[in-house]
Amino acid sequence: MIEVNQLTYKSILTNINGQFDLTLNHLKGDNGVGKTTLLDCICRINNKYSGSITGNQQLVYLNQTLFFSHKLKGKDFVQFVYQLEGIKSAKQAFFQFAEENGALYDLEPLWNKKVGILSGGERKKLYFATICSLERKWYVFDEPFAGVDERGKHFITAQLKRLLQQNKGIILTPHETEPLQAFPHMETFQLKPNELTKLSTPISKA
C-alpha cells in the first residue's frame, strides 16, 4: 500500500490524503489540478512537499516528459535502463520479454532505429515495454495511452493485466479512459486541489 498523508505542495496540492492498494488505481481530475505533480511526489521526482508518503520505495515511473536523445537508437535506451538495473545481455533479456508477451513483431524493429525517427506511439511502446520488463512492486504511468494506436493500446492493456496477475500495484492517469473498460476491478480516485476522493472499489473476484 502507498499512503499519502497531509501532502501539500505550493498552491497546487493542499492536505492530500489517500491510500493506494496493490491493484489498478485510476487517478482522474481536471487538467491542471495536479495529477502529474502528485505522481512526481509519490515517485520521489519531487521531494519539495510537506506531509509524508510511505510504501513507495519499490516503484518505477514512466512520465510524460521522459527525454532520450533522438540521435541514439532504441537499443541504447533499453541498454541504458538495463545497465542501471544490473541486467546483463540486454538484447537477449528484452527480446525474451517481448516474445513471452507476444510483442516481438512490434518491438524488434525498434531496436536499431534512431529514437528521433520513431513515431510518438512507437516511442511510447518502446519506453512502456522497457519499464514493464523491470521487476518492481509498483508501476506508475502518466498518460500511458496518449499518442498510441489501437495495436499499441492492446499491448499496454495486456501488460497491465499481466502486472495485476503478478499482484503488482499500478497507478495511472489516462485522459483516454476507453481502454480501462477492460479492468472491472479498478479503483478510481478523483483529485481536487485540496482533496483525493475514492470513487469506486474493486468488484470482488470471488
Buried (B, 14 or more C-beta within 10 A) or exposed (E): EBEBEEBBBEEBBBBBEBBBBBBBBBBBBEEEBBBBBBBBBBBEEBEEBEBEBEBBEEBBBBBBEEEBEEEBBBBBBBBBBBEEBEBEEBEEBBBEBBEEBEBBEBBBEBBEBEBEEBEEBBBBBBBBBBBBBBEBBBBBBBBBBEBBBEEBBBBBBBBBEEBBEEEBBBBBBBEEEEBBEBBEEBBBBBBBBEBBEBEEEBEEEE
